Amino acid sequence: MDGGDHQVTGWRHEIVKDGEWAGWVLYGNDPFEEHAGPFYYREDGRGRRVCAMRAERKHMNGGGFMHGGALMTFADYCLFVIARDALSDTHSVTATFNSEFVGAVPEGSLVECTGEVVRNARSMVFVRGLMTANGEPVLSFSATLKKTRPRA
């Protein structure tokens, strides 16, 4: 589990007004994701959520490509955006996370992610996604989110 307790209510949800990300939503309240990001999302013309980020120097590994841990951190953020409707009014944590690295991400690349809820069960939400960089696949992933109760 990622240890973070994600909850839809109470999260920052602001639409970016200008610059490269104008029209995108800056969303979240997770301190690590804020440190690792910034991460954004918007809805496409079909109502599907698309998450995005720009690969910066701070995201690179020693080989000059985006670090696998940075990709997985972004994917974890995407899970909760993709599953947002299934998680409304509940807390949740990442219970399982599986990924396959299928491409490299050079610095400066636009990294985007789309996905779907495979199943929304009583206490679990099953999600899968695909991340691309400059339109080419770089990471496929699946995860299970566990719905939890707020801690006292």
Phi and psi in degrees as a GROMACS rama.xvg file:
@    title "Ramachandran Plot"
@    xaxis  label "Phi"
@    yaxis  label "Psi"
@TYPE xy
-78.0691  -10.1079  ASP-2
81.8182  -20.1602  GLY-3
-82.6955  140.519  GLY-4
-101.707  104.01  ASP-5
-89.9245  135.872  HIS-6
-139.764  136.232  GLN-7
-67.7408  -47.2537  VAL-8
-69.8057  141.4  THR-9
88.1657  -0.323805  GLY-10
-83.2341  151.069  TRP-11
-65.9168  138.393  ARG-12
-147.85  86.6331  HIS-13
-123.931  137.245  GLU-14
-84.7609  128.335  ILE-15
-71.125  132.559  VAL-16
-89.6093  -30.2943  LYS-17
-150.391  174.44  ASP-18
83.6621  -168.853  GLY-19
-54.2627  -33.3503  GLU-20
-101.194  16.7023  TRP-21
-55.6445  130.534  ALA-22
91.3444  -15.742  GLY-23
-83.8279  159.583  TRP-24
-102.458  128.468  VAL-25
-91.5312  117.644  LEU-26
-135.964  135.486  TYR-27
137.078  176.031  GLY-28
-151.384  23.0797  ASN-29
-92.1074  114.979  ASP-30
-56.84  -37.9024  PRO-31
-68.3687  -42.1063  PHE-32
-64.2041  -36.524  GLU-33
-63.6708  -38.6423  GLU-34
-67.4018  -41.5134  HIS-35
-80.4698  -24.8416  ALA-36
-80.5894  -147.407  GLY-37
-81.7779  149.26  PRO-38
-117.265  145.995  PHE-39
-134.508  165.447  TYR-40
-150.05  162.211  TYR-41
-154.946  167.975  ARG-42
-97.6918  138.24  GLU-43
-82.5022  -176.515  ASP-44
-63.4716  -15.8566  GLY-45
-102.291  8.52241  ARG-46
81.486  7.60023  GLY-47
-88.0152  137.702  ARG-48
-79.4545  134.619  ARG-49
-119.997  124.268  VAL-50
-98.2814  152.092  CYS-51
-153.249  157.718  ALA-52
-155.643  164.778  MET-53
-108.084  127.664  ARG-54
-72.2893  111.327  ALA-55
-103.669  170.011  GLU-56
-52.9297  -40.3121  ARG-57
-64.999  -14.808  LYS-58
-93.3809  -5.75655  HIS-59
-83.1471  152.845  MET-60
-95.6633  -175.808  ASN-61
-64.9053  -20.3399  GLY-62
-87.5164  -1.4751  GLY-63
88.7265  9.90208  GLY-64
-117.764  164.59  PHE-65
-60.5772  131.485  MET-66
-64.8968  138.578  HIS-67
-56.6751  -36.5449  GLY-68
-65.6489  -34.2444  GLY-69
-68.1887  -39.9649  ALA-70
-63.1068  -42.3853  LEU-71
-69.1024  -35.3289  MET-72
-62.709  -45.2257  THR-73
-63.2925  -40.8663  PHE-74
-61.4674  -38.3247  ALA-75
-63.8926  -41.3629  ASP-76
-58.8112  -46.6463  TYR-77
-60.5241  -36.9205  CYS-78
-51.5924  -46.2413  LEU-79
-76.7312  -27.1521  PHE-80
-71.6025  -46.3926  VAL-81
-60.1813  -42.0667  ILE-82
-92.9637  10.1096  ALA-83
-52.0153  -46.4247  ARG-84
-64.3705  -38.5044  ASP-85
-70.4518  -18.8359  ALA-86
-105.705  6.41482  LEU-87
-57.2913  137.975  SER-88
62.0421  27.9931  ASP-89
-142.519  157.667  THR-90
-91.1869  160.374  HIS-91
-161.098  159.106  SER-92
-135.749  157.644  VAL-93
-77.552  117.56  THR-94
-93.1817  -41.4564  ALA-95
-135.994  152.138  THR-96
-149.343  123.588  PHE-97
-123.933  139.429  ASN-98
-147.291  155.216  SER-99
-129.406  122.163  GLU-100
-82.0261  119.322  PHE-101
-120.607  4.46275  VAL-102
-170.606  167.761  GLY-103
-104.459  151.606  ALA-104
-118.995  109.079  VAL-105
-75.8398  156.039  PRO-106
-56.0744  140.771  GLU-107
90.4828  -9.35052  GLY-108
-68.3073  147.471  SER-109
-85.0447  120.003  LEU-110
-106.461  124.207  VAL-111
-124.532  156.661  GLU-112
-145.324  136.07  CYS-113
-130.743  163.385  THR-114
-172.776  -169.674  GLY-115
-152.451  154.49  GLU-116
-82.5992  119.121  VAL-117
-77.8461  -40.6353  VAL-118
-157.14  136.627  ARG-119
-111.117  97.7526  ASN-120
-94.0098  179.098  ALA-121
-56.5175  -47.0121  ARG-122
-119.497  -1.45935  SER-123
-135.376  149.571  MET-124
-126.18  126.527  VAL-125
-103.033  126.589  PHE-126
-130.938  147.638  VAL-127
-137.009  154.032  ARG-128
-153.079  167.868  GLY-129
-135.702  129.046  LEU-130
-107.59  138.792  MET-131
-126.311  156.633  THR-132
-128.392  122.788  ALA-133
51.6988  36.2921  ASN-134
86.4116  -5.84096  GLY-135
-104.17  137.558  GLU-136
-60.6416  136.632  PRO-137
-129.287  -24.6287  VAL-138
-153.626  126.417  LEU-139
-110.408  147.032  SER-140
-153.442  159.366  PHE-141
-142.78  154.109  SER-142
-156.437  161.527  ALA-143
-119.203  127.498  THR-144
-103.851  131.716  LEU-145
-99.3667  121.904  LYS-146
-74.0706  133.273  LYS-147
-129.169  170.151  THR-148
-96.9004  150.674  ARG-149
-59.679  143.551  PRO-150
-76.0395  145.447  ARG-151
